[in-house]
């Protein structure tokens, strides 16, 4: 096979992760472009590819089972590149082969452990921060070019790893709707929907401290003091035994009976939550991009978001922004959406327009242009 460009999608099978979503969106976008070419896709989870992707004549697949971070993969990837005469390899995360034997592009989504080290306490990148930083420095030196997902991430990457200067481009990721990003392993929770007379407030997030789930609990408690209509908060995302503070806090504040922690949910159930939600709240302290706010906007749910990191850049005027460290300010913004139909309707309209901009085709076209440029 002779394919000038290759997508290193070995993290595709990491279900529900931002990297898997990024790879999925890129492949879908390349299919939209109707290219007269062949693109190599290297994956260790081919059985998880959508049927449309696997059958597309655009792609030629190479299976490389095992851990993408292993020494074995570092040894085999250059051989794959050489034997398939690949000119440019795009790795969708920062685990590219150090000696790629071709032009190489990596995507660095964020550097949260370097910017907010205490907010990822308990994670491997936090525990071995010095090692991860050293690995990033090696990746950046080896790469021909670096892609990141927002202007905010670019600023922080250049501040923490200035070797990227002159070789970094911002290409926002895409919102890929056919499969919601928070797809999951169980689908037997539909009975958890609140009564129709209660306002459903939704948060979709992992439990890492920088996601600030405790912040949304505090804000919800404040909301119940200033807003008379019955409300229920649904927090959807994987449970994590390292971070149990949100459940404890809900009990301490006496709002556990109005707070539902769903854990992982099915696509169908998540879609129903979006359909029923009157408000989506995203109180994160830091995001490289923040796809959940776009998912909510695309579903027509008004958004109240954190005003930090990349989120003002992503949301624009299509969300109400508040300081995630000020629970009262978050509660006031939430109450405004729930009590003012004109504000809610405007956010719905502007949110749909905003989300429609981030398409797989647009993302893939920009990256394909970058591949060509890097090859030159």
Buried (B, 14 or more C-beta within 10 A) or exposed (E): EEBBBBBBBBBBBBBBBBBBBBBBBBBBBBBBBEEEEBBBBBBBBBEBBEEEBBEBEBBBBBEBEEEBEEEEBBEBBBEBBEEBEBBBBBBBBBBBBBEBBBBBBBBBBBBBBBBBEEBBBEBEBBEEBEEBBEBBBEBBEBBBBBBBBBEBBBBBBBEBBEBBEEBBBBBBBBBBBEEBBBBBEEBEBEEBBBEEEBBBBBBBBBBBBBBBBBBBBBBBBBBBEEBEEEBBBBBBBBEEEEBEBBBEBBEEBEBBEBBBBBBBBBBEBBEBBBEBBBBBBBBBBBBBBBBBBBBBBBBBBBBBBBBBBBBBBBBEEBBBBBBBBBBBBBBBBBBBBBBEEEBBEBBBEBBBEBBEEBBBBBBBBBBBEBBEEBEE
